[in-house]
């Protein structure tokens, strides 16, 4: 069957592939077609709100009374990964919120004294604080890369805040102790920048060449995505945040056990180290050309999702929502119906 943007399904729930195709067909337009249909494919003004440790920059689309959806970006990316997803969902009546994560775009720390910590717990608490500030009790959470990890954590530890989940590359909650052990050389090679960032040379390199390095990572992560210089430059502006280098370095060093976590997150990290299962309705997505996609069409992490569940493989790379916006938006609508 013809499913937009190359969706391949592994179904384990009641909707089935036919229903998924019907949902996807609702989004069979993008780019110029969207514009001709009166759907704006650019964001409105960036808003700011105090939430937890941060003054968060975010964009919003759709009716304020609509079902909330929070879309979370990864690294080295920004909110523009969702520049086509957001209007598609807004047109369906969703209230869409897309925040800059700490260290990106217009998001700023409220205090110069706050540690520029970037362990996984910090990001999850940032999003919960943002939801509180926006008076969102419960939302569909969707993300990839850092965004998947953040959404996974909230779904696992605070399921009352997560109506449903879209998680690209599946279960990404980090176990620092397990990360001390090597993986096969091919996968280690794909993570080359983690080891680069473990050195002071890497810190200086990220500071001096942050845009060039990110563009190289984009090309490696998404080998079939023919993005323009303008598309990259629009996102690269988010890397000029004054805390960008500190946040990126701390994130990758913490994962490797090279940076100490903050004591205030210790209890949360202890719970996460136990690899809690996720019980909320979930669709996991793998990019077929993503170098970090585990083999097995989701089987590598299937047991971690114990609620209503489906898996999709899209014929794209790592930045799934920007490479396949129609399919990603359709997945959000589909999981909302579980």
Secondary structure, DSSP 8 states (H G I E B T S, - for coil): ---TT-EEEEE-SSSHHHHHHHHHHTT---THHHHHTT---S----EEEEETTEEEEEEEES-TTS-EEEEE--TT--GGGGTTHHHHHHHTT-EEEEE--TTSTT-EES-TTS----SHHHHHHHHHHHHHHTT-SSEEEEESTHHHHHHHHHHHH-GGGEEEEEEETS-----TTGGGS---HHHHHHTHHHHHHTSHHHHHHHHHHHHHHHHHHHHHH-TT----HHHHHHHHGGGGSTTHHHHHHHHHHHHTT-S---GGGHHHHHHHHT---B-SEEEEEEETT-TT--SSTTTTTGGGB-SSEEEEEESS-S-HHHHSHHHHHHHHHHHHT-
